[in-house]
Amino acid sequence: MSAIDLRKILKENKSGWVALTQDNKKKIAQGKTLSEVLKKAKEKGIEKPSVFKVPSLGTYYVG
């Protein structure tokens, strides 16, 4: 599996949760809570999105 550049998504979303397609190439939903993002993804017909929390600016995140 090759590396995926998430800089654009992180730049657009300053904090909160983001749901991506399973191949991690397209953003499906964003929101303040995990449940909100999962609900939005399900409404779009995506049952198992790839989900992660965007760290607040000024903090470091290693995952």
Buried (B, 14 or more C-beta within 10 A) or exposed (E): EEEEEBEEBBEEBEEBBBBBEEEBEEBBBBBEEBEBBBBBBBEEEBEEBBBBEBBEEEEEEEE
